[in-house]
Amino acid sequence: MDFWRNEWDAVADTSEVTESEQSNIKEVKIVVSSEVTGRAKTWSYPYDDDNFYEIPTYKLLLIGMIGYQRIIHIYNVLRFGVTRKTATSPPYVCGLADKQRHIIKQWIPTYKVHSAASNEIGAWQVYGNFLIHDGPDNPLQECYATVGCIEIFGGPQGFDRFNDDIIIFSGIQGGTRSEQLVRIGKSGKLVIEYEKADRPPLVSFIS
């Protein structure tokens, strides 16, 4: 599989959120921190070299308002991964290390995790092929891979809980859960900030 190809383009919903609906959706902020919280087991994706690698896990803050109270939910995530450009290339660590801010582009309801088995479907598009989607329930036992996507873990249903929190913070009303996620993705009210982080070295996994 060519992992740089946007496989969801053919099914993306391009309809717009109305101005009145946009004004009723509250801003929700995602902050991907530079704070290391643990370690995870991974492999070189999409070209597996039959080795396992260790990557750090990081703290993610989901920030919103409920009434007049500012609420912060904390998640653990994969931020960096290991990849190879071709089947014969050496592995290297990839991911977004620089400080940056983006408005989430859309919710992709049909997205499925490529590197492991997952029942939590869907992804948020940060830009291009950089997404936010489901990750391992236990990062030292379940071996997921990433080429720079943010993978939410803490399961079971860690990514589903993350999305439920986004819905609550947004204050969105009406429609199904799936419709609400799509509307939030179109609203321009879901933003993500990356703190600057040192790109970790390539390290073999030792159990």
N, C-alpha and C positions, 0 to 999 in steps of 0.2 A: 504494500500500500504506500502510495505517495503521501506522507503525512503533512506536506506543505500545501496540499490541495484542499480548498474549502468544499468539503463533501456535502455541506448542508445548503449550498447556494440554491439548488433546484427547488427546495421546499421552504425557503425562508419567506415569511409573511412580510410584505413591504407596505401594508396599509399603515396609516398614520394615527396617532392619538390626537383627539380633538383638543382645542385650546382649553376648553372648560375642564375636561378630564385631566389634562396635564397640570392645571393649577390646583387640583384637588389631591394630587399625589405628592407626598412629602419626600424630601431628599433623604436618601440613605447613603452612608459612607462606608466603604470597605478600606481598611488600612492594612497593607501587608507589611509587617514590621521586619526589622533586621534582627530581632531577638530570637536566638536559637533555643528551641524547647526540647530537642531530643535528636534521634537519628532514625533513619529509615533504610530499608533494603531496596535496591533497584537494579535494573539491568539496562544495557545500552539499547535505546529505541530509535528507530524501528529495526535496526540491524543488530541482532543479538550476537555478541561475541563469546557466549557461553560462560561469562563471568558475572559475578554479582558485585555491586558497588554500594558504598555507604554514602548517603547524602543527609545533610541536616534537615530537621523540621523547624518550622518557624511559627511564631504567633501571628494570628490574624485577628483584627478587631472589626466588629460589625457595629456601627454607631448609628443610632436613630433617636427619635423623640416619641415618647408615649405621653400624651397630654403635655404638661410643661416640664416633664422629667427627661433628662438625657440618659439613655440606657446604652451600655456597652456589653455586647456578648463576645466572648473570646473563643476562638477556634484554633486548632493546630493544622498546619498545611504543609504540603510539598511546594517549594518555590523554585528549586533548581532540579535538574535531572542530568542524565548522561546520554549522549547520542553519538552516532557515527554518520558521516555524510554518505558513505557508501559501505558496501559489505566488506571492503578491504581497508577502509580508513581506520585510523586509530580513534579510540573513544576520547571524548572531552566533556567537560561540564558545561551545560547550557542553561539559559534562563535570563530573566530581566534583573540586572543588578543595580542599575542607575535609579536615582530618585525621579519619579515621574507621576503624572496624574492623567487619568482618562475618564471620559464619560462612557459608561457601558453602551455598546452598540445595539445589542439585541439579546433576547432569550431564544435559544435554539432548542425547541422541544423534542426534536428527533435525535439529538446527539447521543451517542453511546460511547462509553470508554473503550479505547482500542487496545490498551496494553494489558487488561485484566478483565475478569468477569464482574459485572456490576449490574444491579437491578435498579439503580437510581439514575434515571434517564434525564437528559437535558444538560444544557451548559449556557453560561453567560459569555458573550463575546466581548473581550476587552478591546482588541483590534486584531485584524488579520487572523492568524491561527493561534493567538494567545487567548486562552479560554479560562473559565473557572468551572470546574466540574467535580464529580465524585472522585474520592481517593480511597485508600485502604482503611478498613476499620481498625486494623492493627498494623502499623507501618513496618514492624520488625518481623511479622509473620506473613502478611499478604504482600506480595511483591508487585507493586505498580511501577510504571515508568512514565516520564514526562519529558517533553522537549521545551519546557518553559511555561506550561499551563499551571495555574494554581489548582491544587487538588485538595479538597476538603476531606478530612477524616475525623474519626471519633464516632464509631458506630455501635450498633447498626443504625442506618438511616441518618448519618451525620450530615450529608449534603441536603437531604430532604428537610432536616431541622433548620439548617442554614437558610434555605429558601422560605420556609415558614416564617422565620424571624424577619426576613426582608419584607414579606407581605404585611406582617403586623406593623413594622416601622413605617411602611409606605402609606398606611391608612387607606389603602384602596378598598373600594366597596363594589359589590355586585359581581356577577359572573362566577365561573368555575375557578378553581385554583389554577388550572392550566391557562385559562384566559387572563387571569390576573398577572401571572408571571410574564406573559407576552406583552401586556399593556405596560407593565413596569419597565420592561426592556426597551420599549419605544419612547418612554416619557422623557428621557434625558435626566432623570432624577436619581439614578443609581450611579455613583461615582466610585472610582478606586484610586487609591494612592499607594505607591510603593516607596517605602523608605530605602535609602541607599544601603546596600549590603555587599560585603566582600564576597566575591564569587568563590565558593569552596573549592579546595583541591580535589583531584581525582583520587579516591581512596577505595581500596578493595574492602569488601564487606567481611568482617570476622564476627561470627556469631558469639 
